[in-house]
């Protein structure tokens, strides 16, 4: 659908975001709208940062992820991924904006290591997730594409400084 000018679209995104999610800082709302624009350019950007809502419980982080995600490029939730295989295949097949609510990953979770790998390499379009997938032919390697924008909701900063720098 034609939307007019980029300025008009920016204003419409801002109005939509303000209707469904309260953002006390106007400068943050501008970043939200610009992030939505950026997600639609993911295929031409060599690297892409992550947008994160950081705060205690009850601070509308989930609403932020859902609302901003609604105007981002091909949004998908990772909540339904129950295994490493389903997680990497979802990223590879969907190639959109990952919406990751409750991104405070526990080291006790089976998905902790895979999601941390995705988060650490998924900001750069040059990197893939490589797996040997054939026991009979160990030279067969399959690459999964995990690059792309990600919207996160966390209660605290990441202990991993590399991942923290991507937010």
C-alpha positions in Angstrom: 0.0 0.0 0.0 1.3 3.4 -0.9 1.9 5.5 2.2 2.8 9.0 0.9 6.2 10.4 2.0 8.7 8.9 4.5 7.8 11.8 6.8 4.1 10.9 6.7 4.9 7.2 7.4 7.2 8.2 10.3 4.3 10.3 11.8 1.9 7.4 11.4 4.3 5.0 13.1 4.7 7.5 15.9 1.0 7.9 16.3 0.5 4.1 16.3 3.2 3.6 18.9 1.9 6.3 21.1 -1.6 4.9 21.0 -0.6 1.4 22.1 2.6 2.0 24.2 3.4 4.9 26.5 6.9 6.1 26.0 7.9 8.8 28.5 10.9 9.9 26.5 10.2 11.5 23.2 13.7 10.9 22.0 13.1 7.1 22.6 9.9 7.2 20.5 11.9 8.8 17.6 14.4 5.9 17.9 11.5 3.4 17.9 10.2 4.8 14.6 13.6 4.9 13.1 14.3 1.3 14.2 11.1 0.2 12.4 12.4 2.0 9.2 15.8 0.3 9.6 14.3 -3.2 9.9 12.9 -2.8 6.3 16.5 -2.1 5.1 18.0 -5.2 6.8 19.0 -6.7 3.5 21.3 -3.8 2.5 22.9 -3.2 5.9 26.1 -5.1 6.8 25.3 -4.9 10.5 22.3 -4.1 12.6 21.8 -3.3 16.2 19.2 -4.7 18.6 16.5 -2.6 20.2 15.7 -3.4 23.8 13.2 -2.5 26.5 15.0 -2.6 29.8 13.2 -2.4 33.1 11.6 -4.1 36.1 8.4 -6.1 35.9 5.2 -4.1 35.2 7.0 -1.5 33.0 5.3 -2.5 29.7 8.3 -4.2 28.1 6.2 -6.9 26.5 3.8 -4.2 25.1 6.8 -2.4 23.7 8.0 -5.5 21.9 4.6 -6.3 20.5 3.8 -2.7 19.4 7.1 -1.9 17.8 7.3 -5.4 16.3 3.9 -4.8 14.6 5.5 -2.2 12.3 8.8 -3.8 11.8 9.8 -6.0 8.9 8.3 -9.5 9.0 8.0 -9.8 12.8 8.1 -13.3 14.5 8.1 -14.4 18.1 10.7 -17.0 19.2 8.6 -18.2 22.1 7.4 -21.3 20.2 10.9 -22.6 19.6 11.4 -25.5 21.9 14.7 -26.8 20.6 18.0 -25.6 19.1 17.0 -27.0 15.7 13.6 -25.2 15.7 15.2 -22.0 16.8 17.9 -21.8 14.2 15.5 -22.9 11.4 13.0 -20.3 12.4 15.6 -17.6 12.1 16.9 -19.0 8.8 13.4 -19.4 7.2 11.6 -16.3 8.4 14.5 -13.8 8.0 12.5 -10.9 9.6 12.5 -9.1 12.9 12.8 -11.4 15.9 10.6 -10.4 18.9 12.1 -11.9 22.0 10.1 -11.2 25.2 11.6 -12.2 28.5 15.1 -12.3 27.1 16.6 -12.8 30.5 17.9 -16.3 29.5 18.8 -18.7 32.3 21.9 -20.7 32.1 19.8 -23.6 33.3 17.7 -23.5 30.1 18.4 -25.9 27.3 18.2 -23.0 24.8 20.7 -20.7 26.7 23.7 -21.5 24.6 22.0 -21.5 21.2 20.1 -18.2 21.8 23.4 -16.6 23.1 25.1 -17.7 19.9 22.3 -16.3 17.8 22.4 -13.0 19.7 26.2 -12.7 19.4 26.5 -13.5 15.7 23.1 -12.4 14.4 24.0 -8.7 14.3 26.3 -9.2 11.3 25.2 -10.3 7.9 28.5 -12.0 7.1 28.2 -14.6 9.8 26.2 -17.8 9.7 25.5 -20.6 12.1 27.3 -23.6 10.8 26.4 -27.2 11.7 27.6 -30.6 10.5 24.3 -32.3 9.9 25.1 -35.6 8.4 26.7 -38.4 10.5 27.5 -40.4 7.4 29.3 -37.5 5.6 31.1 -35.2 8.1 32.2 -32.9 5.3 28.6 -31.9 4.7 28.0 -28.5 6.5 24.8 -26.6 6.6 24.7 -22.9 7.3 21.7 -21.2 9.0 21.2 -17.5 8.5 20.5 -15.8 11.9 21.2 -12.2 10.9 18.6 -9.6 11.4 16.9 -7.1 13.7 15.8 -8.2 17.1 13.5 -6.6 19.6 14.2 -7.6 23.2 12.6 -7.2 26.6 14.9 -7.8 29.6 14.8 -7.0 33.3 18.6 -6.5 33.5 21.6 -5.9 31.3 23.4 -8.9 29.8 26.5 -10.1 31.6 28.1 -10.8 28.2 29.7 -7.5 27.2 29.7 -8.4 23.5 26.0 -9.0 23.5 25.3 -5.9 25.7 27.1 -3.8 23.1 24.7 -5.0 20.4 21.7 -3.5 22.2 
